[in-house]
Amino acid sequence: MKPNSALLIVDVQIDFCPGGALAVPEGDRIVPVINRCIDHFSHKGIPVIASRDWHPPQTSHFREFGGLWPVHCVQESDGARFHPDLRLPPGAIIVSKGMDPARDDYSAFNAIDSLRVELGQLLDELGVERLYVVGLATDYCVRESVLEALRLGFGVTVISDAVKGVDIRDGDSDRAMAEMAAAGAAVRTSDEILEP
C-alpha cells in the first residue's frame, strides 16, 4: 500500500444501519472490518476520509417531495451521525453531500468539507492516486463514488467485506460489484489488504 493512497469511508451513518430510517440489512456488520482498515491506514499515515449524507429537511431526494427515499440523514439529526462504533481517527476528513435540495448526490465526489472544498480537489491536494473504498450502500453511494473516481482517473480498490448493499431488487449489490470491477476497480477482501 503506497503513501499516495487514501481510505474513503462512504456513509456509515445511523440511518443506514439496522434500526435507522433507511437501513441496509446488516449494515452495522461491516463496522468492525472498517475499524480494522482505519487502524491499518492510520498507522501508515494514510489519510482517512469519511463521507456522509447531510440532507436538508426538504429535498427532492425524499419520497414526500418526489424522490425515491424515506426521510433520512437530515442535518444535525441523530440518524445523520456516524455509527457510534465507527472509530474515526483524529484528523479524519469529513465531507458532506446531499445538501442541495434539488440533487440526489449519491457520489462522495459531490461532497465538500467544512471549507466547501470538493472531495476531488482535496484528493489532488493530498497527492492521492488510489482510493480504498468501504461503506454503505454497495448498490448506490459506494457504486457511484467508485465509478466517479474511476472516471476521474483514480485507481480504486473496493474492500468487499467492508461494503453492504440495500438490494431493493435481488442481486443489486452483486451487479454493482460486477459493474465496478468491469469499470476497472480492484476487488479485494480486508485480509488481502491488511496482510503485513
C-alpha positions in Angstrom: 0.0 0.0 0.0 1.5 3.3 -1.1 1.6 6.7 0.7 -0.4 8.2 -2.2 -3.5 6.3 -1.2 -6.5 7.2 1.0 -9.3 5.2 2.7 -12.7 6.5 1.7 -15.5 5.5 4.1 -18.9 6.1 2.5 -21.9 7.0 4.6 -21.6 4.7 7.6 -24.4 6.6 9.4 -27.0 5.5 11.9 -29.9 5.9 9.4 -28.3 3.4 7.1 -27.8 0.8 9.8 -30.4 -1.6 11.4 -33.0 0.5 13.3 -32.3 3.5 11.1 -34.7 5.2 8.7 -33.2 3.7 5.6 -31.4 0.6 7.0 -29.1 -1.5 4.9 -29.6 -5.1 6.1 -26.8 -6.0 8.4 -25.1 -2.7 7.6 -23.6 -2.5 11.0 -21.8 -5.8 10.5 -19.1 -4.1 8.4 -18.2 -1.6 11.1 -15.6 -3.8 12.8 -14.0 -4.5 9.5 -13.8 -0.8 8.7 -12.3 -0.1 12.1 -9.5 -2.6 11.3 -8.9 -0.8 8.0 -8.9 2.6 9.8 -6.3 1.3 12.3 -4.1 -0.1 9.5 -4.3 3.0 7.3 -3.8 5.5 10.1 -0.8 3.5 11.4 0.8 4.0 8.0 0.0 7.7 7.9 -2.5 7.3 5.1 -5.5 9.8 5.0 -8.9 8.6 6.2 -11.9 10.4 4.6 -15.5 9.8 5.7 -18.4 11.0 3.6 -21.9 11.5 4.9 -25.4 12.2 3.7 -26.3 15.6 5.1 -29.8 16.4 3.8 -31.9 19.5 4.4 -35.4 18.6 5.8 -37.0 19.2 2.4 -35.3 17.8 -0.6 -36.3 16.2 -3.9 -34.3 13.1 -2.7 -37.1 12.3 -0.2 -40.3 10.4 -1.2 -42.7 13.0 0.1 -41.1 15.6 -2.2 -41.0 13.4 -5.3 -37.9 11.3 -4.6 -37.3 7.6 -4.0 -36.4 7.5 -0.4 -37.9 8.0 3.1 -36.6 10.9 5.1 -33.1 10.1 6.3 -29.8 11.7 7.4 -31.3 15.1 8.0 -28.6 17.6 9.0 -27.9 17.5 12.8 -30.3 14.6 13.4 -29.3 11.6 15.4 -29.8 9.5 12.2 -27.2 11.5 10.3 -24.5 10.8 12.9 -21.8 8.3 12.1 -22.4 4.8 13.6 -21.4 5.0 17.3 -19.0 2.1 16.9 -17.1 3.7 14.0 -13.7 4.8 15.2 -12.8 7.7 13.0 -9.2 8.8 13.9 -8.3 12.3 15.0 -7.7 14.3 11.8 -10.1 12.3 9.7 -11.5 14.4 6.9 -15.3 14.7 6.9 -17.1 15.5 3.7 -20.8 16.1 3.4 -23.2 15.6 0.4 -26.9 15.8 -0.4 -27.2 19.4 0.8 -28.6 20.7 -2.4 -32.4 20.2 -2.2 -32.6 19.7 -6.0 -30.0 16.9 -6.3 -29.6 13.3 -5.1 -25.8 13.4 -4.8 -25.1 9.7 -4.3 -21.4 10.0 -5.1 -18.9 11.2 -2.5 -17.3 13.3 -5.2 -20.3 15.6 -4.8 -19.3 16.1 -1.2 -17.5 19.1 0.3 -15.5 19.6 3.5 -16.1 22.4 6.1 -14.4 24.9 3.9 -16.5 23.9 0.9 -13.7 22.2 -0.9 -14.9 19.3 -3.0 -13.5 15.7 -2.5 -11.7 15.6 -5.8 -9.8 18.8 -5.1 -8.9 17.5 -1.6 -7.6 14.3 -3.0 -5.5 16.2 -5.5 -4.1 18.4 -2.8 -3.2 15.3 -0.8 -1.5 13.8 -3.8 -3.8 10.8 -3.6 -3.8 8.5 -6.6 -5.6 5.4 -5.3 -8.7 5.1 -3.1 -9.6 2.1 -0.9 -13.4 2.3 -0.6 -15.6 0.9 2.1 -19.1 1.7 3.4 -22.8 1.9 2.5 -24.5 1.1 0.3 -22.8 -1.0 -2.3 -25.5 -0.5 -4.9 -25.9 3.2 -4.5 -23.4 5.6 -2.9 -20.5 3.2 -2.9 -21.1 2.3 -6.6 -21.5 5.9 -7.7 -18.4 7.0 -5.7 -16.3 4.3 -7.2 -17.4 4.8 -10.8 -16.9 8.6 -10.5 -13.4 8.0 -9.0 -12.5 5.8 -11.9 -13.8 8.4 -14.4 -11.6 10.9 -12.8 -8.5 8.7 -13.2 -8.1 7.4 -9.7 -7.1 3.9 -9.0 -9.8 2.2 -6.9 -9.9 -0.9 -4.7 -13.2 -1.9 -3.2 -12.8 -3.8 0.1 -15.5 -6.4 -0.5 -16.2 -7.5 3.1 -16.4 -3.8 4.2 -19.4 -2.8 2.0 -23.1 -3.8 2.2 -26.0 -3.1 -0.1 -29.6 -2.2 0.1 -30.7 -4.8 -2.6 -34.1 -3.3 -3.3 -34.0 -5.8 -6.2 -32.4 -9.2 -5.5 -28.8 -9.1 -6.8 -28.4 -5.3 -7.0 -25.2 -5.5 -4.8 -23.7 -8.3 -6.9 -24.5 -6.4 -10.1 -22.9 -3.2 -8.6 -19.8 -5.1 -7.7 -19.5 -6.6 -11.2 -20.1 -3.2 -12.7 -17.3 -1.6 -10.6 -14.9 -4.4 -11.4 -15.7 -4.1 -15.1 -15.0 -0.4 -15.0 -11.6 -1.0 -13.6 -11.9 -1.3 -9.8 -9.9 -3.9 -8.0 -12.0 -6.0 -5.6 -10.1 -7.3 -2.5 -11.0 -8.6 0.9 -9.8 -6.9 4.1 -7.5 -9.8 4.8 -5.8 -9.3 1.4 -5.4 -5.6 2.0 -4.3 -5.7 5.6 -1.9 -8.6 5.5 1.6 -7.4 6.7 
